[in-house]
Amino acid sequence: MCGIIGYIGKEDAVPVIIDGLKKLEYRGYDSAGIAIFGKDGFDVVKQKGRLAVLEERLEARLKENKPLAGNLGIGHTRWATHGEPSDINSHPHVGNKNKIAVVHNGIIENYRQLKNRLEHAEHGHEKVSFASETDSEVIAQLAEYYYNGDLMDAVIKVSNNLEGSYALGIMCIDEPDTLIAVKKENPLIIGVSDSGYFIASDVPAILKHTNKVYYLNDREIAVLRGGCGAGSGAVSVVFYNFDKEPLQKDIETVTWSVESAEKGGYPHFMLKEIMEQPKVLRDTIQSAVIDGANKNIFDSVCISRINKIVITACGSAYNAGVVAKYILERLCRIPVETELASEFRYKDAIIDNKTLVILVSQSGETADTIAAMREAKAKGAVTLSIVNVVGSTIAKEADYCLFTAAGPEIAVATTKAFSAQLVLLYILAVRFAYELGKINENEEQKLLAEIASLPEKVSEILEQINSIQKYASECIGCKSIFFIGRNIDYAIALEGSLKLKEISYIHSEAYAGGELKHGTISLVEENTLVVALSNCASLYGKIMSNVQQVISRGAKVLLIGNCPETSPFSSREDNQKLYHISLPEAPELFSPTLSVIVLQLFSYYVAANKGLDIDKPRNLAKSVTVE
């Protein structure tokens, strides 16, 4: 959730770190801070609120002729977990002796015990007084407690005492040419450039400076040294395990461009990412069907020995799994369960070595999904992941991994990554069905051709953007919006409802159309908005009956789909309550890819009309790396 950036090199670290923090804003935060190793030791500026407030303080320092400057530093955007958002609780944290500075992403589960131990230190150690309410300050104080002239040694001792998850950037006043990074269950990368080395929570933070990165694995330490100041030596990085044994790691090249992480003239990243979906779908389909690494994965999973599939994920990725359940069961005739990862990890799931567990995660670092994956592997299940980030924890630990070709997704509310997950799940279902003999080669090729046609159809929908925007402008005053659908339309309605809640702060729920009479319809009143999805030909009559029911109780209906029965009502007044957005023809199994584009745009424009911070919705983070 939080964002970490650090730099050591020959350039001024301050603009590097501030720019990196801006690139990490999408992760969600309520405060920010920076610590620079200056000529008189650590110079720390941290502030509750947006980065703009921190920048104002740095500007004031400059006007007072007290600029923040140095070649080594760490920065942080914090999302409060322990202690309210405040200047004191912001990172970086510095120990009582002003000897060690730390930034931390994650949660330390045993911080109370460690804090109590430090506050009542014995055997010649000074008792520690704590300034903040955070779990993170414990790390800085404990590092000073253990420090005896060797920072890496202190970091190892600290790490061995921590329970929970962490990604850390650490500096020491006695080692002015050293920056140390260590991680456990939270992402951290090391960037390499001619001017210096970087640590960061995610690639966009450093992409302006380099596309060469190392990915840290759990319980690995990166020691970055040198390069600080004029005439200093070259910067170097060495990797170690907790036994202080050197590790050999391969450097990787990030294929994303700097431009792909910029707005490119759009008012928000979310709109830009919605508009990028035709290309994302083409690239993802090509990687899975034509010439990409994904193509070989489909052939590697021995689906014939599998008797059950479990899809587990969180948030939008879970909704993609609900869609996939319908398709996999229809095509493959295998039982499929869709589980929230946060529940799966605790339910003692009934799985074995004949179960395929599919894990879906945009970041590949979702804490609950990682835990679910490890639980599944411990029970002997085969694991297959669908992620967007090469080098992520889930990508590395799953037995098989399919990569989406979404590129960097900056907006907190996912759009293009979700659509890429869907098409990979479609292709997975088709390939499995063929391997199981449920469809023949001609049927397989016909279905793959339908999937390959989706990008063009998405482009057609994006040309209707003005009509979607117009309808959304009429929905500002809505207090609740309900989404209904049947079968696979209900599955994608879940995502439409979530998207609206995430960015517009309007209460919404998704219901199966057949459940209206079982309580839900009591919530429908005059001018309630109901979004109805209709792409299942065999259920046109059913969903239109639901539409009639809510209109007769005063609701307005936005009907999305290719249902031909758009004017079944007896009065002109009723017909004025219905607005229809037609979609290009597609097999109903693949129609969610088309429906979701309209749902994304609708949510976006409702939020835009309310003047909200669409890319950074309140209380949300892009990568949920804590439970």
Secondary structure, 3 states (H helix, E strand, C coil): CCEEEEEEECCCHHHHHHHHHHHCHHHCCCEEEEEEEECCEEEEEEEECCHHHHHHHHHHHHHCCCCCCCCEEEEEEECCCCCCCCCCCCCCEECCCCCEEEEEEEEECCHHHHHHHHHCCCCCCCCCCCCCCCCCHHHHHHHHHHCCCCHHHHHHHHHHHCCEEEEEEEEECCEEEEEEEEEECCCCEEEEECCEEEEECCHHHCCCCCCEEEECCCCEEEEEECCCCCCCCCCEEEEECCCCCEECCCCEECCCCCHHHCCCCCCCHHHHHHHCHHHHHHHHHHHHHCCCCHHHHHHHCCHHHCCEEEEEECHHHHHHHHHHHHHHHHHHCCCEEEEEHHHHCCCCCCCCCCEEEEEEECCCCCHHHHHHHHHHHHCCCEEEEEECCCCCHHHHHCCEEEECCCCCCCCCCCCHHHHHHHHHHHHHHHHHHHHCCCCCHHHHHHHHHHHHCHHHHHHHHHCCHHHHHHHHHHHCCCCEEEEEECCHHHHHHHHHHHHHHHHHCCEEEEEEHHHHHHCHHHHCCCCCEEEEEECCHHHHHHHHHHHHHHHCCCCEEEEEECCCCCCCCCCHHHHCCEEEECCCCCCHHHCHHHHHHHHHHHHHHHHHHCCCCCCCCCCCCCCCCCC
